[in-house]
């Protein structure tokens, strides 16, 4: 008879641990969902910031090309004028 009592307690212990594990799994799932949603919000914000920076860099790049063109024309123009004239 003592063997039966031990097995009964073992079954109860297992069912309690199963319930505890299920609760822990649900908590972990909720934490994962919270992390995913906050990560998605952060990623969207970061993408917007990178897009803004990309536009600003393109503007600066265009201005630098104009500046480089002016320097080249100012340097090569008098050389060509001296050869022709």
N, C-alpha and C positions, 0 to 999 in steps of 0.2 A: 503493500500500500504506500509506503513512503516514495517509491519510485513514481507513482502516479501524481502525487502532490508536486514533486520536483518538475515533472513535465508540464503540469498545469501552470506553475509559476513561470516556466520558460516560455510558454505560449503567451502569457500575459505580458511578460517582458518584451517579447518580440513584437506584439501588437502595439505596445506603447512606443517602442523604438520606431516602428513603421510610421505611426502617427507623427512622432517628432521629426522623422526624416521628411515626411510629406510637408509638414509646416516649414521646415528649413528650406526645402526645395522651392516652395511657393515664395518665401521671402527672397531667396536668391533670384528667382525669376523676376520679381518686382524690381529688385535692385538693378538687374541687367536691363530691364525696360527703361528704368529711370536714366541709367548711364547712356543708353542708346539715344534717348530723346535729347538729353542735354548735349551729347556729342554732335547730334545732327544740327541742333541750334548753333552750336559753336562753329561747326564746319560751314554752315551757311553764312554766318557772320564773317568768318575768315575769307570765304570765297568772294564776298562783296568787297572786303578790304583789298584783296589781291587784284580784283578787277579795277578798282579805283586807282591803285598804284600803277597798274599796267597802263591805264590811260594817261596818267601823268608822265610816266616814263616815255611813252610814245610822243607826247607833246615836247618833252625835253629833247628827245632824239631828233625830231624834226627841226627844232630850233638850232641844234648843234650842226646839222647838215647845212642849213642856211648859212650859219656863221663860217663853217669850213669852206663853203662855196665862195663867200665874199672874200675870204683870205686868199683863196687860190686865184680868183679873178684879179685881186689887187696886186698879187705877186707876178702872175704870168702876163697880165695886160701890159705893163710898162716894158717887159722884156720883148714881147711881140711888137710893140710900137717902136722900140729901138731897132729891131731887125728890119722892119719895113721902112722906117724913115731915115 
